[in-house]
Amino acid sequence: LGDSKTDAKLAKELVETAALMPSVDAGRSLAAVIASDKATAELRNAALGAIAVNIAGPWAELEKDAKLRETVTNLLQKDQKAFHVAAMQLVGSAGWEQATPALLTLASDADVNADVRIRAIATAVDLRGSELTEGLRKILAASN
């Protein structure tokens, strides 16, 4: 699926089918798609969404996957704007409070779309990570 030679329509259908499978192996396959720079942004976002929907249920084991967590957190970097919304959805669903610094960095960047910044703050607040209070203070101080 992560191969750029795979037909885009077929790849999207396979991601949608995998999202319906209760096996965590389907989720692992989609985690590989997310990590692949060869996969299209559309396909990677579909994989992010599928994991976000299933991570509190049949794919709960993926919450502990450090590589997936790191990959998704890296998609919150400023230069990865195609993935911000879907990555935040997965971070929130998985409860990965370790992503709080990345969310606050995104939220504090005036060059980032305002809707994305608001969503980053909302996700960080939902996670209640240890860096939250100080990060929000810095954002408020910078806005004055």
Secondary structure, DSSP 8 states (H G I E B T S, - for coil): ---TTS-HHHHHHHHHHHHT---HHHHHHHHHHHH-TTS-HHHHHHHHHHHHHHTTTTTGGGGG-HHHHHHHHHTTSGGGGGGHHHHHHHHHHHT-GGGHHHHHHHHH-TTS-HHHHHHHHHHHHHHT-TTHHHHHHHHHHHH-
